[in-house]
C-alpha cells in the first residue's frame, strides 16, 4: 500500500497539464492536481512525472460532477508512466481549488492514507484526501 502523508497538492499551470508546466518548481516533489480535458490521462501523467510530480490527481472538468466516476484508460500508445494517477470527482476538485483561492494559497497539504486502487472513496463514504 502506497501512503502519502502530508505532501503538497499543487494545481498545475496550465490547469489541463497537457504542455510544459509554468509552475514546474512547485510541482517537483508534489502531487499534481490536473483538470481533465484537452489531452489523454496518460499525457497528463507523463507531463507531471517529467516535472517531478510524485503522483497525479486528475479532477473531472465537469465541476458539477459529484457521482460519475470516469475510467482512466490507456491511450493506445506504448508510453509508460511510473507515478500513481488518480481520478477525482469534479465537485471535489472544484472544492479544493476554491479553498486554495479563498485562502490565497498555491498548494494544500494532503494525506492519502489508503490504497485508493482497491478502496474507492464511494465505498468509504469519505474523500481520500484532507485539506489542512
Helices and strands as residue ranges (DSSP letters): E 4-11, H 24-27, E 31-35, H 41-50, E 55-59, E 84-88, H 90-103, E 108-112, H 121-124
